[in-house]
Amino acid sequence: MAEHKYKQWSELHAESSWRIFKIMSEFVEGFETLNNIGPCVSIYGSARTKPEHHYYKMSEELAELLVQSGYGVITGGGPGIMEAGNKGAQDANGKSVGLGIVLPHEQRVNDFVDVDKVINHRYFFVRKVMFVKYAQGFVFLPGGFGTLDELFECLTLVQTRKIARIPMVLMGQSFWQGMLDWIRTEMLDVQHNISPGDLDLLYITDSPAEAVRYINMFYQQGLGELQPNF
């Protein structure tokens, strides 16, 4: 019985080795599509936010202002906050990138992604690389587990200097403030699991104009360079 199970496991392991080529092809497609796209900002947030919600309108306005400042916009290509970001970018005649992911309940890229800037992914980890490599700023609007996952991964990459520091903005003060208070009191003051300067990596605002101003000032002050992150 154990020998039979081991044989099955061994066959599956051999198949998974060939999966490396599928993963490589996703990286190659992403690099070739985005390599010459120029400075961009990645916008993260919930796929469930409806067009009438003020966070949807906030994402849309943010994207328009980013384009007016010379940035393209990268989103996950889905509905909600992502759709709003792509819509704002297209409405301002800017570059609108969609990094889609194949999921049972979320497969179609929204209508506001440029047709030549659609990349569909099987693997979350490849998609995350594309979000990070070609963005010169990260803006996080309210979302669910996926948004939190992406936020803390980006924070960790900057904190550990795996990528250079770039502007990171939280939009939606009432949504994020409780989390920041907990990080400050529990993680920093009580447990000492982070350093005081780690919280300086995040800038929080409700104003799209202020968010864009913060990103622009970061580069105007020479705190970073407008180039791929690694």
PAZAZA-194881 format. One line per 2 residues: their letters; for each residue x, y, z of C-alpha. Coordinates in steps of 0.2 Angstrom, whole numbers, plus 5000, padded with zeros to 4 digits. Layout:
<rs>
A) X Y Z; ...
</rs>
This chain:
<rs>
MA) 5000 5000 5000; 5014 5012 5005
EH) 5024 5007 4989; 5009 5011 4978
KY) 5006 5028 4986; 5024 5032 4984
KQ) 5023 5028 4966; 5008 5039 4964
WS) 5018 5053 4973; 5033 5050 4962
EL) 5023 5052 4946; 5015 5068 4952
HA) 5032 5074 4957; 5038 5071 4939
ES) 5023 5080 4932; 5026 5095 4943
SW) 5044 5097 4937; 5037 5100 4919
RI) 5026 5114 4927; 5042 5124 4928
FK) 5041 5128 4910; 5023 5135 4912
IM) 5029 5146 4926; 5044 5152 4915
SE) 5032 5156 4901; 5022 5167 4912
FV) 5038 5177 4918; 5044 5179 4900
EG) 5027 5185 4894; 5026 5197 4909
FE) 5043 5204 4906; 5041 5206 4888
TL) 5025 5215 4890; 5030 5227 4904
NN) 5048 5230 4901; 5046 5246 4891
IG) 5030 5252 4898; 5039 5266 4908
PC) 5035 5272 4926; 5019 5265 4934
VS) 5010 5264 4950; 5001 5248 4956
IY) 4984 5250 4963; 4977 5237 4975
GS) 4960 5234 4982; 4944 5224 4983
AR) 4936 5216 4968; 4919 5218 4977
TK) 4918 5237 4977; 4903 5243 4967
PE) 4904 5258 4955; 4893 5269 4966
HH) 4904 5266 4981; 4916 5281 4986
YY) 4931 5270 4986; 4928 5266 4968
KM) 4927 5284 4964; 4943 5287 4974
SE) 4952 5274 4964; 4946 5281 4948
EL) 4951 5299 4953; 4968 5293 4959
AE) 4972 5284 4942; 4967 5300 4932
LL) 4979 5310 4943; 4993 5298 4942
VQ) 4992 5298 4923; 4992 5317 4923
SG) 5008 5316 4933; 5016 5304 4920
YG) 5013 5287 4927; 5004 5272 4920
VI) 4993 5262 4931; 4994 5243 4935
TG) 4980 5234 4943; 4974 5215 4945
GG) 4963 5218 4930; 4947 5213 4939
PG) 4931 5222 4944; 4929 5234 4959
IM) 4944 5245 4964; 4954 5237 4950
EA) 4942 5241 4937; 4940 5259 4944
GN) 4959 5261 4942; 4960 5255 4924
KG) 4945 5266 4920; 4953 5282 4927
AQ) 4969 5278 4918; 4960 5275 4901
DA) 4949 5291 4903; 4965 5301 4906
NG) 4973 5293 4890; 4986 5284 4900
KS) 4993 5267 4901; 4981 5254 4909
VG) 4989 5237 4913; 4979 5222 4919
LG) 4987 5207 4928; 4973 5195 4928
IV) 4972 5179 4938; 4962 5163 4933
LP) 4950 5160 4948; 4933 5151 4948
HE) 4924 5167 4952; 4935 5180 4944
QR) 4942 5176 4927; 4937 5191 4915
VN) 4948 5206 4914; 4939 5222 4915
DF) 4935 5232 4899; 4946 5246 4904
VD) 4963 5237 4902; 4973 5241 4886
VD) 4971 5227 4874; 4990 5226 4872
KV) 4993 5226 4891; 4983 5211 4897
IN) 4993 5197 4905; 4983 5182 4912
HR) 4991 5172 4926; 4989 5154 4932
YF) 5000 5157 4947; 4998 5171 4960
FV) 5017 5172 4964; 5021 5176 4946
RK) 5008 5189 4946; 5015 5197 4962
VM) 5032 5199 4954; 5024 5208 4940
FV) 5015 5220 4952; 5031 5224 4961
KY) 5045 5224 4948; 5037 5237 4937
AQ) 5029 5249 4949; 5037 5265 4956
GF) 5023 5266 4969; 5010 5255 4978
VF) 4993 5262 4983; 4982 5251 4993
LP) 4963 5254 4995; 4951 5244 5006
GG) 4951 5226 5001; 4950 5208 5008
FG) 4963 5195 5011; 4972 5197 4994
TL) 4974 5215 4997; 4981 5213 5014
DE) 4993 5199 5008; 4999 5210 4994
LF) 5002 5225 5007; 5012 5215 5019
EC) 5022 5206 5005; 5027 5223 4998
LT) 5031 5230 5016; 5042 5215 5019
LV) 5051 5217 5003; 5055 5235 5007
QT) 5059 5232 5025; 5071 5218 5021
RK) 5078 5228 5007; 5075 5215 4994
IA) 5068 5230 4984; 5073 5248 4985
RI) 5061 5259 4995; 5047 5266 4985
PM) 5031 5276 4990; 5018 5265 4999
VL) 5001 5274 5001; 4986 5268 5011
MG) 4969 5276 5005; 4954 5275 5016
QS) 4959 5281 5033; 4944 5274 5042
FW) 4948 5257 5035; 4966 5256 5039
QG) 4968 5266 5055; 4963 5252 5066
ML) 4976 5241 5059; 4990 5254 5060
DW) 4985 5257 5078; 4987 5239 5082
IR) 5003 5237 5073; 5010 5252 5083
TE) 5004 5247 5100; 5005 5228 5099
ML) 5019 5224 5086; 5030 5239 5090
DV) 5027 5245 5108; 5023 5228 5117
QH) 5031 5214 5107; 5045 5224 5099
NI) 5043 5214 5083; 5046 5229 5071
SP) 5057 5244 5072; 5050 5262 5075
GD) 5055 5267 5057; 5045 5253 5049
LD) 5029 5263 5051; 5037 5277 5041
LL) 5036 5266 5026; 5017 5269 5025
YI) 5008 5285 5021; 4989 5286 5024
TD) 4977 5298 5017; 4959 5300 5010
SP) 4964 5312 4996; 4969 5306 4979
AE) 4978 5322 4976; 4988 5321 4992
AV) 4993 5303 4987; 5000 5308 4970
RY) 5008 5323 4978; 5017 5311 4991
IN) 5023 5300 4976; 5029 5314 4966
MF) 5038 5322 4981; 5047 5306 4985
YQ) 5056 5306 4968; 5058 5325 4967
QG) 5067 5324 4983; 5079 5310 4976
LG) 5073 5297 4988; 5071 5284 4974
EL) 5074 5282 4955; 5061 5279 4942
QP) 5066 5262 4936; 5061 5243 4938
NF) 5064 5238 4956; 5075 5223 4953
</rs>
